[in-house]
Amino acid sequence: MTIKEGITDDYRRSHVEKGEDYDQFISGTPFDAYMAEWEARQLHDILPRLFPRKDARHLDFACGTGRIVATVAPYCGESTGIDISPSMLEVARAKCPAVTFVHADVTSTP
């Protein structure tokens, strides 16, 4: 059984083929765009204090298009993103070529 065949009708199925449009979808309204910018500012404020030597290892499961991993990776020595959606991972890989991305379902893959 492939990952896609094993997905039930939940949020995972709704996101599998949305990689190309997801970033626009999550920042499509002024409020959503504001929240994405606010989130990035908060991370840029917090991360240097959490990882001052940039030697941390970071795992982002359900990383989607890499929105968070793109912000966190520069503060870490190693970053890995995991997602169930090949289309989301394609976008993430383009944004973050230095990050390792894994196509898997962490809720069912050992």
C-alpha positions in Angstrom: 0.0 0.0 0.0 1.3 3.5 -0.9 1.2 6.3 1.6 -1.5 8.0 -0.5 -3.7 4.9 -0.6 -3.5 4.5 3.2 -4.7 8.0 3.9 -8.1 8.3 5.4 -10.5 11.2 4.7 -8.8 13.6 7.1 -6.6 16.7 6.8 -3.8 14.7 5.2 -5.8 13.8 2.1 -6.8 17.4 1.7 -3.2 18.5 1.7 -1.5 15.9 -0.4 -1.8 17.7 -3.7 -1.8 21.4 -2.5 1.9 22.1 -2.5 1.8 24.5 -5.4 -1.0 26.6 -4.0 -0.5 26.1 -0.2 1.6 29.2 0.6 -0.9 31.5 -1.2 -3.7 29.7 0.6 -2.4 30.2 4.1 -1.5 33.9 3.5 -4.4 34.7 1.2 -6.1 37.1 3.6 -4.6 40.2 5.2 -5.0 38.7 8.6 -3.3 35.4 7.6 -0.4 37.3 5.9 0.0 39.4 9.1 0.1 36.3 11.2 2.7 34.6 9.0 4.9 37.7 9.2 4.4 37.9 13.0 5.3 34.3 13.4 8.5 34.7 11.4 9.5 37.8 13.5 8.9 35.8 16.7 11.0 32.9 15.5 13.8 35.2 14.5 13.7 36.8 17.9 13.6 33.4 19.8 15.9 31.2 17.8 19.2 33.0 18.3 18.7 32.6 22.1 17.7 29.0 21.8 20.5 28.0 19.5 23.4 30.5 20.0 26.0 28.1 18.6 23.9 27.0 15.6 24.7 23.3 16.4 21.2 22.1 17.2 19.3 19.4 15.2 15.8 20.3 14.1 13.0 18.0 13.0 9.9 19.5 11.5 7.2 16.9 11.0 4.3 17.9 8.8 6.7 20.5 7.4 4.4 21.2 4.4 6.0 23.7 2.0 8.8 24.5 4.4 7.5 27.7 5.8 8.8 27.1 9.4 11.9 25.0 8.4 13.0 27.9 6.1 13.1 30.1 9.2 14.5 27.6 11.7 17.2 25.9 9.5 19.7 28.8 9.4 19.9 28.6 13.2 20.6 24.9 13.3 23.4 22.6 12.3 21.1 20.1 10.8 17.4 20.4 9.7 15.1 17.7 8.5 11.5 18.1 7.3 9.0 15.3 7.0 5.6 15.4 5.2 3.1 13.2 3.7 2.6 15.3 0.6 5.0 15.0 -2.4 3.8 18.3 -3.8 4.4 20.1 -0.5 7.9 18.6 -0.3 8.7 19.7 -3.9 8.0 23.3 -2.9 9.9 22.9 0.4 13.0 21.5 -1.4 13.0 24.5 -3.8 12.9 26.9 -0.8 15.4 25.0 1.4 18.0 23.1 -0.7 20.3 22.5 2.3 17.5 20.8 4.4 16.9 17.0 4.2 13.3 16.2 3.4 11.6 12.9 3.9 8.3 11.7 2.3 6.6 9.8 5.1 3.5 9.7 7.3 4.7 10.0 10.9 1.4 8.7 12.2 1.8 5.3 10.5 5.5 4.9 9.3 7.8 3.4 12.0 
